Amino acid sequence: MNAIVYSKGRKRKARGFSIQELKLAGISIKEAKKLKIYVDRRRKSCYDENDETLKNLIKNVSRKT
């Protein structure tokens, strides 16, 4: 599970998900760390692809518990 960032028109892996993306998915920073999701506090951008990735992850985690 990797976050995606567009840099110079290309898609590349990001260091982690932005705080805004976590908020849209309904995850706090503490919960993200418990789930071993990397958080990049420096990033301000928010991409729909990353939001969908986080929502799918939450669905999979909730099914297992």
C-alpha positions in Angstrom: 0.0 0.0 0.0 1.7 3.1 -1.2 0.6 6.7 -1.5 0.9 8.3 -5.0 2.1 11.8 -5.9 2.3 13.5 -9.2 5.7 15.1 -9.8 6.6 16.8 -13.1 3.6 15.1 -14.7 4.6 11.7 -13.6 3.2 9.3 -11.0 5.6 8.2 -8.3 5.5 6.8 -4.8 5.1 9.2 -1.9 6.7 9.0 1.5 3.2 8.7 3.0 -0.4 9.9 3.0 -1.1 13.5 3.7 -3.1 14.6 6.8 -5.9 15.8 4.6 -6.2 12.4 2.9 -6.4 10.7 6.3 -9.2 13.1 7.4 -11.2 12.4 4.3 -10.9 8.7 4.9 -11.9 9.2 8.6 -8.6 8.1 10.1 -6.7 10.0 12.8 -2.9 10.2 12.8 -2.8 7.9 15.9 -5.0 5.3 14.2 -2.8 5.5 11.1 0.3 4.7 13.1 -1.4 1.8 14.8 -2.3 0.4 11.3 1.3 1.0 10.2 0.2 3.6 7.6 3.0 6.1 6.8 2.0 9.8 7.3 3.8 12.6 5.5 3.1 15.7 7.5 4.9 17.9 5.0 2.6 17.1 2.1 -0.3 19.5 1.5 -1.8 17.8 -1.6 -4.8 15.5 -1.6 -5.4 13.0 -4.4 -8.5 10.9 -5.0 -6.5 7.8 -5.7 -5.0 7.9 -2.2 -8.3 8.6 -0.6 -9.8 5.5 -2.3 -6.8 3.4 -1.2 -7.3 4.4 2.4 -11.1 3.7 2.3 -10.5 0.3 0.9 -7.9 -0.4 3.6 -10.4 0.5 6.3 -13.0 -1.8 4.8 -10.5 -4.7 4.7 -9.4 -4.0 8.3 -13.0 -3.8 9.6 -13.9 -7.1 7.9 -11.1 -8.9 9.6 -12.1 -7.8 13.1 
